[in-house]
């Protein structure tokens, strides 16, 4: 891969700084060898997520389903309803049993707390590949 390779931007939302830090550490600079380098932007509030998405340029969104007062599941559904060609969404769930809520929210992927770095990196890399395919198709 060339040094002029395009980066992909990942938006990470959680009201908990420790959760955002865990996501950042799990993903590193590149979640898999066959995907571009990443730039992570963070949001701690629901309005900040919407503002950043409205600005454009976000390739993958990671939302904390346990965030308060606005949980990631509701935000995911809003994104899918309101943003044309919304980026793929990964939800961080409190329990594996909540996977059905990820389906309701229209998220493309879900990972449970506590965050497993390998599982998270694999899921995000899959979403990045999907987004890359959508970019080249349009």
SESE-227668 format. One record per atom (N, C-alpha, C, O): x, y, z; residue in one letter. Coordinates in pm, whole numbers, padded with zeros to 5 digits, always signed. Example, Ala and Ser with C-alpha at 12.3 -4.5 7.8 and 13.67 -1.06 7.14 Angstrom:
<rs>
+01319-00569+00780A;+01230-00450+00780A;+01320-00330+00780A;+01424-00332+00846A;+01285-00225+00708S;+01367-00106+00714S;+01290+00003+00787S;+01341+00114+00804S;
</rs>
This chain:
<rs>
+00084-00117+00000X;+00000+00000+00000X;+00088+00124+00000X;+00191+00129+00068X;+00047+00222-00076X;+00130+00340-00094X;+00119+00436+00022X;+00024+00431+00101X;+00217+00524+00031X;+00216+00622+00139X;+00112+00730+00114X;+00077+00805+00205X;+00061+00739-00010X;-00043+00837-00041X;-00182+00776-00029X;-00282+00836-00070X;-00188+00659+00028X;-00315+00587+00044X;-00417+00671+00121X;-00383+00740+00218X;-00539+00664+00076X;-00647+00734+00142X;-00676+00671+00278X;-00673+00549+00294X;-00703+00756+00376X;-00742+00707+00507X;-00894+00696+00513X;-00966+00760+00436X;-00941+00615+00606X;-01083+00607+00635X;-01106+00666+00774X;-01025+00648+00865X;-01217+00735+00788X;-01250+00802+00914X;-01354+00721+00989X;-01457+00681+00934X;-01325+00698+01116X;-01415+00623+01203X;-01459+00715+01316X;-01377+00773+01387X;-01591+00728+01331X;-01649+00808+01438X;-01682+00716+01554X;-01754+00617+01537X;-01629+00747+01672X;-01654+00667+01792X;-01734+00751+01890X;-01690+00858+01934X;-01854+00702+01925X;-01940+00771+02020X;-01955+00691+02149X;-01992+00574+02147X;-01925+00757+02260X;-01955+00706+02393X;-01947+00823+02488X;-01863+00912+02471X;-02033+00824+02589X;-02022+00927+02691X;-01907+00897+02787X;-01871+00981+02869X;-01850+00777+02776X;-01744+00731+02865X;-01609+00736+02793X;-01585+00662+02698X;-01522+00824+02840X;-01389+00838+02778X;-01313+00706+02778X;-01243+00675+02682X;-01325+00627+02884X;-01253+00499+02893X;-01298+00406+02781X;-01215+00334+02724X;-01426+00405+02747X;-01475+00322+02637X;-01417+00370+02505X;-01373+00289+02423X;-01416+00502+02483X;-01357+00555+02360X;-01210+00519+02350X;-01161+00484+02243X;-01139+00527+02463X;-00996+00491+02464X;-00976+00343+02432X;-00884+00308+02359X;-01061+00256+02487X;-01049+00112+02459X;-01070+00084+02311X;-01001+00001+02252X;-01166+00152+02250X;-01191+00134+02106X;-01069+00180+02027X;-01023+00110+01937X;-01017+00297+02061X;-00899+00351+01992X;-00780+00254+02002X;-00713+00228+01902X;-00755+00203+02120X;-00644+00110+02140X;-00667-00021+02065X;-00572-00078+02009X;-00790-00071+02064X;-00819-00198+01997X;-00800-00186+01846X;-00757-00282+01781X;-00830-00070+01789X;-00821-00054+01644X;-00681-00017+01597X;-00642-00050+01485X;-00606+00050+01681X;-00472+00091+01640X;-00476+00185+01520X;-00570+00263+01504X;-00374+00176+01437X;-00368+00261+01317X;-00440+00199+01199X;-00483+00268+01107X;-00454+00066+01204X;-00518-00007+01094X;-00570-00138+01153X;-00491-00217+01203X;-00701-00163+01147X;-00756-00283+01210X;-00723-00414+01139X;-00735-00521+01199X;-00681-00407+01013X;-00641-00527+00939X;-00545-00483+00829X;-00547-00368+00785X;-00462-00576+00784X;-00359-00543+00685X;-00415-00501+00550X;-00350-00427+00477X;-00535-00546+00516X;-00590-00519+00383X;-00685-00400+00379X;-00755-00380+00279X;-00689-00320+00485X;-00774-00201+00486X;-00686-00078+00505X;-00573-00088+00553X;-00739+00040+00467X;-00659+00162+00482X;-00630+00197+00627X;-00692+00144+00720X;-00534+00287+00644X;-00511+00345+00775X;-00638+00417+00818X;-00721+00455+00735X;-00653+00436+00949X;-00774+00500+00998X;-00742+00630+01072X;-00634+00649+01128X;-00840+00717+01069X;-00840+00836+01152X;-00964+00823+01240X;-01074+00804+01190X;-00945+00834+01371X;-01058+00822+01463X;-01097+00961+01511X;-01013+01038+01557X;-01225+00989+01500X;-01281+01112+01558X;-01379+01067+01666X;-01447+00966+01652X;-01384+01142+01773X;-01465+01103+01887X;-01579+01200+01912X;-01569+01319+01881X;-01686+01147+01967X;-01799+01228+02010X;-01848+01174+02144X;-01856+01053+02164X;-01881+01266+02234X;-01928+01226+02367X;-02076+01255+02386X;-02134+01220+02489X;-02139+01321+02286X;-02281+01354+02297X;-02353+01322+02166X;-02292+01316+02060X;-02483+01303+02177X;-02568+01277+02061X;-02560+01391+01959X;-02539+01365+01841X;-02575+01519+02002X;-02564+01628+01904X;-02429+01631+01832X;-02422+01666+01714X;-02321+01596+01904X;-02189+01595+01841X;-02180+01488+01733X;-02114+01508+01631X;-02245+01374+01753X;-02248+01267+01652X;-02318+01318+01526X;-02265+01304+01416X;-02434+01375+01543X;-02512+01422+01429X;-02438+01534+01355X;-02435+01535+01232X;-02379+01626+01430X;-02303+01736+01368X;-02188+01682+01285X;-02165+01728+01173X;-02116+01584+01339X;-02001+01528+01267X;-02047+01452+01142X;-01984+01462+01037X;-02155+01377+01153X;-02207+01304+01036X;-02259+01400+00930X;-02242+01375+00811X;-02323+01508+00972X;-02371+01608+00877X;-02257+01673+00801X;-02273+01713+00686X;-02141+01684+00865X;-02023+01743+00800X;-01968+01652+00690X;-01897+01698+00600X;-02000+01522+00697X;-01957+01426+00595X;-01819+01369+00622X;-01749+01409+00716X;-01781+01273+00538X;-01648+01215+00545X;-01629+01103+00645X;-01516+01056+00664X;-01735+01059+00711X;-01723+00948+00806X;-01751+00818+00732X;-01852+00806+00662X;-01662+00720+00747X;-01674+00593+00676X;-01738+00483+00759X;-01808+00398+00704X;-01715+00483+00889X;-01770+00382+00980X;-01805+00453+01111X;-01732+00542+01156X;-01916+00413+01171X;-01960+00471+01298X;-01964+00360+01403X;-02021+00253+01380X;-01902+00387+01518X;-01907+00295+01631X;-01983+00367+01742X;-01942+00474+01788X;-02094+00308+01785X;-02181+00370+01884X;-02192+00283+02008X;-02214+00162+01999X;-02177+00343+02123X;-02190+00272+02250X;-02338+00261+02286X;-02404+00361+02316X;-02388+00140+02282X;-02528+00116+02315X;-02561+00145+02460X;-02678+00159+02496X;-02459+00154+02545X;-02479+00178+02688X;-02460+00324+02725X;-02466+00359+02843X;-02436+00411+02627X;-02414+00553+02656X;-02542+00615+02711X;-02653+00572+02680X;-02524+00720+02794X;-02638+00793+02849X;-02613+00943+02830X;-02497+00985+02833X;-02712+01023+02810X;-02853+00989+02809X;-02901+00932+02676X;-03010+00876+02671X;-02823+00946+02570X;-02863+00894+02438X;-02786+00768+02407X;-02664+00773+02388X;-02855+00656+02402X;-02790+00529+02372X;-02761+00514+02224X;-02829+00572+02139X;-02659+00437+02195X;-02617+00418+02057X;-02721+00350+01969X;-02722+00372+01848X;-02808+00268+02028X;-02908+00199+01946X;-03007+00297+01883X;-03040+00287+01765X;-03055+00392+01962X;-03146+00493+01911X;-03079+00583+01810X;-03139+00621+01709X;-02953+00618+01836X;-02879+00702+01742X;-02857+00628+01610X;-02868+00686+01503X;-02827+00499+01619X;-02807+00419+01497X;-02933+00422+01411X;-02926+00442+01290X;-03045+00402+01473X;-03172+00402+01399X;-03197+00540+01337X;-03242+00550+01222X;-03169+00645+01411X;-03185+00781+01359X;-03094+00803+01237X;-03137+00858+01136X;-02970+00759+01247X;-02875+00774+01137X;-02930+00705+01012X;-02929+00762+00903X;-02977+00583+01028X;-03026+00506+00913X;-03152+00569+00854X;-03174+00559+00733X;-03234+00633+00937X;-03356+00698+00889X;-03329+00833+00822X;-03399+00871+00727X;-03228+00905+00871X;-03214+01045+00832X;-03096+01077+00741X;-03096+01183+00677X;-02998+00992+00733X;-02879+01024+00654X;-02876+00939+00528X;-02872+00817+00534X;-02877+01005+00416X;-02871+00937+00286X;-02737+00865+00274X;-02632+00925+00298X;-02741+00740+00237X;-02622+00654+00226X;-02538+00662+00354X;-02418+00687+00350X;-02605+00639+00464X;-02539+00643+00595X;-02423+00543+00599X;-02431+00436+00540X;-02317+00579+00670X;-02205+00485+00684X;-02248+00364+00766X;-02344+00372+00844X;-02178+00252+00750X;-02209+00135+00832X;-02186+00163+00980X;-02098+00241+01018X;-02268+00098+01062X;-02268+00122+01207X;-02234-00007+01281X;-02285-00114+01248X;-02147+00006+01381X;-02119-00103+01474X;-02164-00057+01611X;-02131+00053+01655X;-02241-00141+01678X;-02287-00111+01814X;-02206-00186+01917X;-02174-00304+01900X;-02172-00117+02024X;-02111-00180+02140X;-02225-00210+02237X;-02290-00119+02288X;-02249-00338+02262X;-02362-00382+02343X;-02320-00420+02483X;-02208-00467+02506X;-02410-00398+02577X;-02385-00436+02715X;-02383-00586+02737X;-02309-00636+02821X;-02466-00657+02659X;-02475-00803+02674X;-02496-00866+02536X;-02560-00806+02450X;-02442-00986+02516X;-02465-01054+02388X;-02614-01075+02359X;-02654-01080+02243X;-02695-01089+02465X;-02838-01110+02448X;-02909-00989+02385X;-03023-01000+02341X;-02841-00876+02380X;-02899-00756+02322X;-02878-00747+02171X;-02909-00644+02110X;-02827-00852+02110X;-02799-00849+01966X;-02925-00819+01885X;-02916-00757+01779X;-03041-00862+01932X;-03164-00834+01858X;-03191-00684+01851X;-03251-00636+01755X;-03146-00609+01952X;-03162-00464+01948X;-03074-00400+01840X;-03111-00299+01781X;-02961-00461+01815X;-02875-00413+01707X;-02947-00429+01574X;-02937-00343+01486X;-03019-00539+01558X;-03098-00561+01437X;-03206-00455+01426X;-03227-00398+01319X;-03277-00429+01535X;-03381-00326+01536X;-03324-00190+01496X;-03389-00115+01423X;-03203-00160+01542X;-03143-00029+01516X;-03084-00018+01376X;-03041+00090+01334X;-03082-00130+01304X;-03027-00138+01167X;-02875-00127+01161X;-02819-00090+01058X;-02810-00158+01271X;-02664-00161+01272X;-02616-00282+01192X;-02679-00388+01193X;-02506-00265+01124X;-02452-00374+01043X;-02370-00474+01124X;-02348-00587+01080X;-02323-00432+01243X;-02242-00521+01326X;-02260-00484+01472X;-02303-00373+01505X;-02226-00578+01560X;-02234-00554+01704X;-02124-00634+01774X;-02091-00745+01734X;-02070-00574+01879X;-01969-00637+01963X;-02009-00608+02107X;-02053-00498+02139X;-01993-00707+02194X;-02034-00691+02334X;-01920-00640+02422X;-01802-00665+02396X;-01960-00566+02527X;-01866-00530+02634X;-01839-00655+02715X;-01929-00738+02721X;-01728-00677+02778X;-01608-00595+02761X;-01552-00612+02620X;-01566-00717+02558X;-01489-00508+02571X;-01440-00508+02433X;-01325-00607+02418X;-01226-00602+02489X;-01343-00697+02322X;-01236-00790+02281X;-01168-00723+02162X;-01230-00709+02057X;-01041-00682+02176X;-00974-00609+02069X;-00974-00681+01934X;-00990-00618+01830X;-00955-00813+01935X;-00952-00887+01809X;-01090-00890+01744X;-01102-00873+01622X;-01193-00912+01824X;-01329-00914+01770X;-01369-00777+01715X;-01428-00768+01607X;-01336-00672+01788X;-01369-00537+01743X;-01294-00503+01614X;-01354-00453+01519X;-01164-00530+01611X;-01085-00499+01491X;-01137-00575+01370X;-01146-00519+01260X;-01172-00702+01388X;-01224-00783+01278X;-01357-00727+01227X;-01377-00717+01106X;-01446-00691+01318X;-01576-00637+01278X;-01561-00503+01207X;-01628-00480+01106X;-01475-00415+01258X;-01455-00285+01195X;-01390-00301+01058X;-01427-00232+00963X;-01293-00390+01047X;-01230-00414+00916X;-01333-00461+00814X;-01329-00419+00698X;-01426-00546+00856X;-01533-00590+00766X;-01619-00475+00719X;-01657-00468+00602X;-01651-00383+00810X;-01731-00267+00773X;-01652-00173+00682X;-01709-00111+00592X;-01523-00162+00706X;-01438-00078+00620X;-01432-00135+00479X;-01438-00061+00381X;-01421-00266+00468X;-01420-00330+00336X;-01551-00301+00264X;-01553-00268+00145X;-01661-00315+00337X;-01794-00290+00279X;-01804-00146+00231X;-01853-00120+00121X;-01758-00052+00313X;-01765+00090+00276X;-01675+00117+00155X;-01712+00194+00066X;-01560+00054+00151X;-01471+00070+00036X;-01535+00020-00093X;-01518+00081-00198X;-01607-00091-00085X;-01677-00144-00201X;-01787-00048-00246X;-01808-00030-00366X;-01857+00012-00150X;-01962+00107-00185X;-01904+00232-00251X;-01963+00288-00343X;-01786+00275-00203X;-01719+00391-00262X;-01685+00367-00409X;-01708+00451-00495X;-01629+00249-00436X;-01586+00220-00574X;-01703+00192-00666X;-01691+00208-00787X;-01817+00151-00610X;-01934+00122-00691X;-02008+00250-00733X;-02081+00252-00832X;-01988+00357-00656X;-02063+00479-00688X;-01986+00575-00775X;-02036+00682-00809X;
</rs>
